[in-house]
Amino acid sequence: MTTFLVTGASRGIGMALCETIVARGDRVIATLRDPFRAPEFLRTAPAAQVAVIGLDVASGESIRRAAAAVGEPVDVLVNNAGISPKGRQNALDMDPVLFTETMSVNVLAPLQVTVAFLPHLRRSSRARVATISSQMGASVYPGSDRLAYRISKAAVNKAMQGLANDLAPEGIAVAAIHPGWVRTDMGGPAASLSPAESAAGCLAVIDGLTMERSGGFYRWDGSVHPW
Ligand SMILES: NC(=O)c1ccc[n+]([C@@H]2O[C@H](COP(=O)([O-])OP(=O)(O)OC[C@H]3O[C@@H](n4cnc5c(N)ncnc54)[C@H](OP(=O)(O)O)[C@@H]3O)[C@@H](O)[C@H]2O)c1
């Protein structure tokens, strides 16, 4: 049984990842900002397969408390929590508060959460870190709308490449994954993939994540995404 820790499990892709992990017989430590508002299946699943804990990835104190609350090895950390706030996000008109908040949740948090859970990952015989990024951060995918979000995903890709370098001596593999365009609150109803389809693809990429593939940027369908 593989133990996953997923951030942002309250809805969207994070919730679908947890559902798929449980359905295939693995274990998930589902983390959410408000654990009292966990989806029904997380509250009713067998304790052998699901643990629910509070984690606001934008808070250093919350990250520390969550790491202290987990007393077991973690095989796979999935940095899924992310935001794309509505507001001024243009090159010529950028809301500095919105920009800083987007960088905090989408870029800094995946690094800080990974560092906090390194002791748990080190106890795994095959530790992996997967960060849900976006094609919106790729330089081959031009566009200037939602620029804070685009910048944050470009930055987190670089952050994961650096993390992969630093964790290579320990045999911990790291990848950034574009989950597709997904029908969630963020992706909207017109998106092409269901959360379940995206989650299944992302988990297949994670299953196949070896040290040889560490440091890469992949699509949910397993293909390599150009930077
Ligand atoms: N949907 C798409 O088409 C798409 C495409 C490319 C990449 N992505 C990426 O996929 C990931 C998941 O997106 P989604 O579509 O599932 O978005 P979503 O439906 O908006 O869900 C976002 C999740 O992140 C959580 N979150 C936000 N801020 C948080 C914080 N400070 N601490 C902990 N959790 C926090 C939310 O929790 P609350 O319920 O507490 O707000 C929610 O669970 C994101 O990283 C996103 O950038 C999505």
The ligand as a MOL file (V3000), in Angstrom:
LIG
                    3D

  0  0  0     0  0            999 V3000
M  V30 BEGIN CTAB
M  V30 COUNTS 48 52 0 0 0
M  V30 BEGIN ATOM
M  V30 1 N -8.6050 23.0250 -13.2940 0
M  V30 2 C -7.7290 23.1630 -14.2620 0
M  V30 3 O -8.0770 23.2040 -15.4630 0
M  V30 4 C -6.2560 23.2490 -13.9360 0
M  V30 5 C -5.3600 23.3450 -15.0140 0
M  V30 6 C -4.0000 23.4060 -14.7520 0
M  V30 7 C -3.5510 23.3530 -13.4380 0
M  V30 8 N -4.4510 23.2720 -12.4060 0 CHG=1
M  V30 9 C -3.8920 23.2140 -11.0450 0
M  V30 10 O -4.4480 22.1040 -10.3610 0
M  V30 11 C -4.4640 22.3600 -8.9440 0
M  V30 12 C -5.8720 22.1220 -8.4170 0
M  V30 13 O -6.7530 22.9970 -9.1010 0
M  V30 14 P -8.3420 22.7960 -9.1660 0
M  V30 15 O -8.7330 22.9950 -10.5690 0
M  V30 16 O -8.7490 21.5740 -8.4300 0 CHG=-1
M  V30 17 O -8.7570 24.1080 -8.3610 0
M  V30 18 P -9.9700 24.4020 -7.3470 0
M  V30 19 O -11.1590 23.5980 -7.7230 0
M  V30 20 O -10.0600 25.8910 -7.3020 0
M  V30 21 O -9.4110 23.8480 -5.9560 0
M  V30 22 C -8.2950 24.4430 -5.3740 0
M  V30 23 C -7.9250 23.6800 -4.1370 0
M  V30 24 O -6.7770 24.3050 -3.5490 0
M  V30 25 C -7.0840 24.5620 -2.1850 0
M  V30 26 N -6.3580 25.7020 -1.6290 0
M  V30 27 C -6.2830 26.9650 -2.0980 0
M  V30 28 N -5.5410 27.7190 -1.2750 0
M  V30 29 C -5.1320 26.9020 -0.2610 0
M  V30 30 C -4.3550 27.0830 0.9100 0
M  V30 31 N -3.8270 28.2690 1.2370 0
M  V30 32 N -4.1180 26.0050 1.7080 0
M  V30 33 C -4.6420 24.8010 1.4000 0
M  V30 34 N -5.4230 24.5710 0.3340 0
M  V30 35 C -5.6540 25.6130 -0.4890 0
M  V30 36 C -8.5870 24.7970 -2.1560 0
M  V30 37 O -9.0520 24.6850 -0.8220 0
M  V30 38 P -10.3630 25.5050 -0.2690 0
M  V30 39 O -11.5510 24.6620 -0.6320 0
M  V30 40 O -10.1110 25.6000 1.1810 0
M  V30 41 O -10.3800 26.8370 -0.9600 0
M  V30 42 C -9.0400 23.6810 -3.0830 0
M  V30 43 O -9.0480 22.4510 -2.4150 0
M  V30 44 C -4.0040 23.8100 -8.7840 0
M  V30 45 O -2.6360 23.8340 -8.4230 0
M  V30 46 C -4.2060 24.4090 -10.1720 0
M  V30 47 O -3.3520 25.4900 -10.4120 0
M  V30 48 C -5.7830 23.2180 -12.6280 0
M  V30 END ATOM
M  V30 BEGIN BOND
M  V30 1 1 1 2
M  V30 2 2 2 3
M  V30 3 1 2 4
M  V30 4 1 4 5
M  V30 5 2 4 48
M  V30 6 2 5 6
M  V30 7 1 6 7
M  V30 8 2 7 8
M  V30 9 1 8 9
M  V30 10 1 8 48
M  V30 11 1 9 10
M  V30 12 1 9 46
M  V30 13 1 10 11
M  V30 14 1 11 12
M  V30 15 1 11 44
M  V30 16 1 12 13
M  V30 17 1 13 14
M  V30 18 2 14 15
M  V30 19 1 14 16
M  V30 20 1 14 17
M  V30 21 1 17 18
M  V30 22 2 18 19
M  V30 23 1 18 20
M  V30 24 1 18 21
M  V30 25 1 21 22
M  V30 26 1 22 23
M  V30 27 1 23 24
M  V30 28 1 23 42
M  V30 29 1 24 25
M  V30 30 1 25 26
M  V30 31 1 25 36
M  V30 32 1 26 27
M  V30 33 1 26 35
M  V30 34 2 27 28
M  V30 35 1 28 29
M  V30 36 1 29 30
M  V30 37 2 29 35
M  V30 38 1 30 31
M  V30 39 2 30 32
M  V30 40 1 32 33
M  V30 41 2 33 34
M  V30 42 1 34 35
M  V30 43 1 36 37
M  V30 44 1 36 42
M  V30 45 1 37 38
M  V30 46 2 38 39
M  V30 47 1 38 40
M  V30 48 1 38 41
M  V30 49 1 42 43
M  V30 50 1 44 45
M  V30 51 1 44 46
M  V30 52 1 46 47
M  V30 END BOND
M  V30 END CTAB
M  END
